[in-house]
């Protein structure tokens, strides 16, 4: 079993995401399928089995501007997930280097979870 899978299905953790992030994954399903050699429909089924609570933008909208100030010029696609982490005052699980060394972000990496 992969490390990420072990973490995702460990009941001591709770995971959240944004509708935007899920839509981004769906958009790249053909590429993910091609690279992994797994049928697109199987990946989509697995995506819906993940123990995630999904939030719409209206929930964290009040923190988008703050997230924009920090990350917009680096990766605009990460603004929503950062705003949600601010709203929930929770760790952001990511290996993206551009989140590192930003004092406003409570970053956690995979190695910290295992």
Secondary structure by P-SEA (a helix, b strand, c coil): ccaaaaaaacccbbbbbcaaaaaaaaaaaaaaaaaacccaaaaaaaaaacccccccccccccaaaaaaaccccccccaaaaaaaaaaacccccccccccccccccccccccccc
